[in-house]
Amino acid sequence: MTDWHKLESKYFMPTIKRMPITLVRGKGVRVWDDNGKEYLDFTAGWGVNSLGHCHPVVVGAIAEQAKTLIQTSNQFYTIPQLQLAELLMENSCFDKVFFCNSGAEANEGAVKLARRYGKLHLDGAYKVITALNSFHGRTLAMTAATGQRKFHEPYLPIPDGFINVEYNNVGAIKKAASAQTCAVMLEPIQGEGGVNVPNDGYLKAVRAWCDEKGILLILDEVQTGIGRIGTLFGYEQFGIEPDIISLAKGLGGGIPIGAFLAKEKAAVFALGEHGSTFGGNPLACAAGYATLNFVIENDIPSKVKRSGAYLIDQLNKLKAKHDFIVEVRGRGLLVAIQFNSDFTDKVVKSCMERGLLLNPVKPNAIRFMPPLTIVKKDIDAAIGILDKVLAKV
């Protein structure tokens, strides 16, 4: 049998700490490794597999499109791209869209759009205020936008134009602003930062202040979008409408796709000012259309609210039972538990050995982001495994 782990160590740059299993097949919430062992997958490709692994709707759309037209440039119209654009616009507060390939690209595009707006309408303002503990992607500019020093240090000096301030603190945003500020960019709920949920009035206050100053509000919904927290888009839960939003992860049901959407006033790109070779290709857009259409037609966000509430309730029961769990937090199916010590890796490894895959989002916190189609019996099975592991910590 091929030693896949040895091949990885021989050929790959060591940029990520992998779990010692090789996955070869997936269906729904389950995956299997090359030894035939079955796992409950509560990582869902880091929130990408919104309908679970190999959902028939997504598989069918990909297969049909692959037989028809896989890629052409944006020099031409293609039907899946336009269908997906219409579905997004008709079900959101936005007017225009640009398709790309990932969340990092979507955030890059959103910031470029905000800078262009600043050039045209704010006397050349170009700076963007973001939050500490945020995560916006791995490109050099989005590394600077990300409010975590550990991501900055290997690449100093990082690009200028980003100011990182305390999350959930409107005063910190106001204090950091200047005549050079063109936008504020925030995650409605910080995902990679540990699933941090802001106070109820935070985003409303930020929206009001941006309106007062005439600057743009960008919401990074790469993780919270497409039903993940119990509404189609996260902004709907906070009673606001941003000027620009970025999407990726769950949009393609497993196929790489990103997008940024903008209100008419913020959609200021002119011909030639942005572009992408692969962005909006027919294959990715067919998968995106099939995924989004299924989510909308089957009211998946409402199901996420119910299953998420059940998951949080069960985790709170574990918190009552195991006193080293200090907090359960999140919304919908973006949830985390935090421990009073840094033993996340030990818990995640033990759960994997028992057939449950989890994400060690912080040394003292575990993130749960299963497929949006998860059912109660699978949540119960996961909680049972986790309970047994925690009993031995």
Long-range contacts (C-beta under 8 A, 24 or more apart in sequence): 1-34, 4-34, 19-348, 19-349, 19-352, 19-357, 21-352, 26-52, 26-53, 26-54, 27-52, 27-53, 27-54, 28-52, 28-53, 28-54, 28-55, 28-371, 28-373, 29-53, 29-370, 29-371, 29-373, 29-374, 29-378, 31-357, 37-355, 38-355, 39-352, 39-355, 39-356, 39-357, 40-355, 40-356, 40-357, 40-370, 40-378, 40-381, 40-382, 40-385, 41-357, 41-370, 41-371, 42-356, 42-357, 42-358, 42-359, 42-368, 42-369, 42-370, 42-382, 43-357, 43-358, 43-359, 43-369, 43-370, 44-369, 44-370, 44-371, 45-254, 46-249, 46-359, 46-369, 47-191, 47-223, 47-228, 47-249, 47-250, 47-334, 47-369, 48-249, 48-250, 48-252, 48-254, 49-250, 49-253, 49-254, 49-371, 50-226, 50-227, 50-228, 50-249, 50-250, 50-251, 50-253, 50-291, 50-295, 50-300, 50-371, 50-372, 51-253, 51-291, 51-294, 51-295, 51-371, 51-372, 51-373, 52-371, 52-373, 52-374, 53-254, 53-371, 54-254, 55-253, 55-254, 55-291, 55-294, 55-373, 57-253, 57-290, 57-291, 57-294, 58-253, 58-254, 58-255, 58-287, 58-290, 58-291, 60-290, 61-286, 61-287, 61-289, 61-290, 62-255, 62-283, 62-286, 62-287, 64-286, 65-282, 65-283, 65-286, 65-287, 66-283, 68-282, 69-282, 70-281, 70-282, 70-283, 71-278, 71-281, 71-282, 71-283, 72-281, 72-282, 73-277, 74-275, 74-276, 74-277, 74-279, 74-280, 78-280, 78-281, 78-282, 78-285, 79-282, 80-282, 80-283, 80-285, 80-286, 80-288, 80-289, 81-280, 81-281, 81-282, 81-285, 83-285, 83-289, 84-285, 84-288, 84-289, 84-292, 87-289, 87-292, 87-293, 87-296, 88-259, 88-261, 88-292, 89-261, 91-232, 91-292, 91-296, 92-232, 92-233, 92-245, 92-261, 93-235, 93-241, 93-263, 94-245, 94-261, 94-262, 94-263, 95-262, 95-263, 95-264, 95-267, 96-261, 96-262, 96-264, 96-267, 97-259, 97-260, 97-261, 97-262, 98-259, 98-260, 98-269, 98-274, 98-276, 98-279, 98-280, 99-257, 99-258, 99-259, 99-276, 99-279, 99-280, 99-284, 99-285, 100-257, 100-258, 100-259, 100-260, 100-276, 100-279, 100-280, 101-256, 101-257, 101-258, 101-276, 101-278, 101-279, 101-284, 102-137, 102-248, 102-256, 102-258, 103-136, 103-137, 103-220, 103-222, 103-246, 103-247, 103-248, 103-249, 103-258, 104-136, 104-137, 104-138, 104-139, 104-142, 104-258, 105-137, 105-139, 105-248, 105-258, 105-276, 105-279, 106-222, 106-246, 106-247, 106-248, 106-258, 106-259, 106-260, 107-136, 107-137, 107-142, 107-145, 107-185, 107-220, 107-222, 107-246, 107-260, 108-137, 108-139, 108-141, 108-142, 109-246, 109-260, 109-274, 110-185, 110-218, 110-220, 110-244, 110-245, 110-246, 110-260, 111-141, 111-142, 111-145, 111-183, 111-185, 111-218, 112-274, 113-244, 113-260, 113-262, 113-266, 113-267, 113-268, 113-269, 113-274, 114-182, 114-183, 114-185, 114-216, 114-218, 114-244, 114-266, 115-161, 115-182, 116-268, 116-269, 116-273, 117-182, 117-183, 117-216, 117-266, 117-268, 118-182, 118-183, 120-268, 121-214, 121-268, 122-182, 122-214, 122-215, 123-179, 124-180, 125-179, 125-180, 125-181, 125-182, 125-215, 126-161, 126-180, 126-182, 127-161, 127-162, 127-163, 127-178, 127-180, 127-181, 127-182, 128-161, 128-162, 128-163, 128-181, 128-182, 128-183, 128-184, 128-185, 128-218, 129-162, 129-163, 129-165, 129-173, 129-176, 129-177, 129-181, 129-183, 129-184, 129-185, 130-162, 130-163, 130-164, 130-165, 130-184, 130-185, 130-186, 131-164, 131-165, 131-166, 131-167, 131-168, 131-186, 131-187, 131-190, 132-164, 132-165, 132-166, 132-167, 133-167, 133-190, 133-193, 133-194, 133-196, 134-164, 134-167, 134-186, 134-187, 134-190, 134-192, 134-193, 134-220, 135-187, 135-190, 135-191, 135-192, 135-193, 136-185, 136-220, 137-222, 145-185, 148-193, 167-193, 167-196, 167-198, 168-196, 168-198, 168-199, 168-202, 170-202, 170-205, 170-206, 170-209, 173-206, 173-209, 174-209, 177-213, 177-215, 181-213, 181-215, 182-215, 182-216, 183-210, 183-215, 183-216, 183-217, 183-218, 183-243, 183-244, 184-210, 184-215, 184-216, 184-217, 184-218, 185-218, 185-219, 185-220, 186-217, 186-218, 186-219, 186-220, 187-219, 187-220, 187-221, 187-223, 187-224, 188-219, 188-221, 188-224, 188-229, 188-234, 188-235, 188-237, 188-238, 189-223, 189-224, 189-229, 189-234, 189-330, 189-331, 189-334, 191-222, 191-223, 191-224, 191-334, 191-361, 191-367, 192-223, 192-361, 194-336, 194-338, 194-361, 194-362, 194-365, 194-367, 195-329, 195-330, 195-334, 195-335, 195-336, 195-361, 195-365, 195-367, 196-329, 197-329, 197-330, 197-331, 200-238, 202-238, 203-235, 203-238, 203-239, 203-240, 204-238, 204-239, 204-240, 207-240, 207-241, 207-242, 210-243, 216-243, 216-244, 216-266, 217-242, 217-243, 217-244, 218-242, 218-243, 218-244, 218-245, 218-246, 219-244, 219-245, 219-246, 220-245, 220-246, 221-245, 221-246, 221-247, 222-246, 222-247, 222-248, 222-249, 222-258, 223-249, 223-334, 223-369, 224-334, 225-249, 225-250, 225-251, 226-250, 226-251, 226-291, 226-292, 226-295, 227-295, 227-300, 227-301, 227-304, 227-332, 227-372, 228-304, 228-332, 228-333, 228-334, 228-369, 228-372, 229-304, 229-308, 229-330, 229-331, 229-332, 229-333, 229-334, 230-301, 230-302, 230-304, 230-305, 230-308, 230-331, 230-332, 230-333, 231-301, 232-295, 232-296, 232-301, 237-331, 250-291, 250-372, 251-288, 251-291, 251-292, 252-284, 252-287, 252-288, 252-291, 253-287, 253-288, 253-290, 253-291, 254-287, 255-283, 255-284, 255-287, 255-288, 256-284, 257-284, 257-285, 257-287, 257-288, 295-372, 300-372, 300-373, 301-332, 303-372, 303-373, 304-332, 304-333, 304-372, 305-332, 307-333, 307-374, 307-375, 307-376, 307-379, 308-332, 308-333, 308-334, 308-335, 310-376, 310-379, 311-335, 311-368, 311-374, 311-379, 314-379, 314-380, 314-383, 315-368, 315-383, 318-383, 318-386, 318-387, 318-390, 321-387, 321-390, 322-390, 322-391, 322-393, 324-393, 325-390, 330-368, 333-368, 333-369, 333-370, 333-372, 333-374, 334-367, 334-368, 334-369, 335-367, 335-368, 335-369, 336-361, 336-362, 336-365, 336-366, 336-367, 336-368, 337-365, 337-366, 337-368, 338-362, 338-364, 338-365, 339-364, 339-365, 340-364, 343-393, 346-393, 347-386, 347-389, 347-390, 347-393, 350-389, 350-392, 351-385, 351-386, 351-389, 354-385, 354-388, 354-389, 355-385, 356-381, 356-382, 356-385, 356-386, 358-386
